[in-house]
Amino acid sequence: MYENRAGLCYQNFEEVRTGHIFYIDKTDFIREWWEYADKVTLITRPRRFGNTLNMSMVECFFSNQYAGRSDLFEGLSIWEETSAAQRSAFGEKNLPVQEYKYRELQGTFPVIFLSFGNIKAAEYKKMEYKITEVIAALYEKNSYLLEGSWLSENEKLYYKKIQPGIEEEVAAGAVHSMANFMECYYGKKVIIILDEYDTPMQEAWLYGYWDEAVRFFSSFFNTTFKTNDALERGLITGITRIAKESIFTGMNHLDVITTTSDEYATSFGFTESEVFKALDDAGLGEQKPKVKEWYDGFTFGTYTDIYNPWSIASFIKKKGKYDTYWANTSGNDLVNSLIQTGVPSIKQTMEELLQGKSFEAELDERIVFDQLNGSANAVWSLLLATGYLKVEKFEQVGRLLRKVYTLKLTNMEVESIFENMVRGWFGGSSEVYYNEFIRALFNDNVRKMNTFMNKVALNTFSSFDSGNRPSEQAEPERFYHGFVLGMMVNLADTYKVCSNRESGYGRYDVMIKPLDRTKKAYIFEFKVLDPDEDEKTLEDTLANAHRQIEEKQYEAELTSEGFAPHQIRKYGFAFRGKECLIG
């Protein structure tokens, strides 16, 4: 449904409906969720996919604070009487053959709606305080419960104690207590909605207080959603599926819906038919092919051609201007950190992805944050959950039916996001040194190549260090793969940069081929000083690098493509710690 005005940043369903803001009808989600009848549902979707707006929609529909607000739903699919024939279209579960009149459900439940989307802090105590602020605001909003004799004097004393800064143990059980108070007041069990549950967990991992956060949230989720007799239904949204053993211990009644699940597949994000209709309504119908190239590609379960709502709404608002709108909605700190400081194989795979290729990985959708530093597959699982990768093919392999995914960058917008991310690794003074190194390379100025490469290495080595104190052998390799990605991104318009490919009798480290065949091509061999190879100086290491280039005939690929010997430059890079010698 396309309304009068395209608006951004609207996450409140009431504001969208009363303000006639651009809205595509997703109220079928209410019917689907209610009829599945799962006690607690966790739905993971990438950021800016309408998660918060959908949760606000659920609140407006069920909450008794919105009783009688038929104006919010008139004209939408949920307001039509449901028949058994309509319900059979879901096809996911055996639903009772019975007619529901959803109009009779609107505004009939007490609802608790919380969001952890703003819980971002660099240390645990600050995170904990922000959580208590959210809980205190919930108590303040429902302070009418203190009126009359619904609560005992002790309960009123407890209620008034809920203020920002309360003890961790009290905060963990406060939502459970509020549900009990509301059930007592209304005589009806409570629906609890928690949006962006995993934002503080990602912050905890980034800033090093993971164990403390796990301790708190394990207790919070247990009391709020597991042992809460006042709970009618629970609905949780986030970006990632954090492993049960971390914070969902013992929650066997939790139904988890991820990006590979068919349930609710079209409830978050826009389908292609919805996008194309919106473009036609906005007078941008001729842009459909390019919009598909830029913003299509998300896949939920077996449903393909899902679009990012934020990007589409932004594109319409900006009257057809193409941009990486998704990148500007919030920080990509976690993703950036994992790729920049990850094991070399992660950067190697990113090289393939940025060239438009796909790769295979065996994934477990349960994100175990403690594995992110050392497991490439854990990183790919996170990137799939967050929408940066899409599934091209899925198969179960072997006797144990291992899950193997063929993955690719989602679309051109995501490709642009990663390119800008890589450029950011060489920002500030490093960018100046990097550009000077490239200029010296193209001018055959080896002296300046040495000067500026040493400055680049000195300024960026630490940013490629995962914090696990990599050895001097491993550290240059981390830098090398990051440096290759930088060249691949920055030289993409004029050169093709390849790494770790077979040529001649071995695998070269880096080959730079000009798109203009009249220009020079380059072969790089990176080596770390190795005393076991009788290398006492960087000059010895450099000589071995050149010997390897010649013995393995790395130039064979270039000569077979028509490059003359005088066009080919061969350079060795010898490393000892952060010191580099090029020749």
BELTA-V41436 format. One record per helix or strand of 3 or more residues. SS is the DSSP state (a for helix, b for strand). FROM is the first residue (numbers start at 1). LEN is the number of residues. Records with the same first field share a line. If there is no record, write none. Layout:
# BELTA-V41436
SS = FROM-LEN / FROM-LEN
This chain:
# BELTA-V41436
a = 13-6 / 28-9 / 51-12 / 64-3 / 70-3 / 77-3 / 84-5 / 102-3 / 124-18 / 143-4 / 153-9 / 168-19 / 199-9 / 210-17 / 244-4 / 272-10 / 285-11 / 309-9 / 325-4 / 333-9 / 344-11 / 369-3 / 376-10 / 412-14 / 429-14 / 446-15 / 462-3 / 472-19 / 531-3 / 538-14 / 556-5 / 565-3
b = 40-5 / 109-7 / 190-6 / 231-8 / 254-4 / 298-3 / 303-5 / 359-4 / 389-9 / 402-8 / 495-9 / 506-9 / 521-8 / 568-9 / 579-4
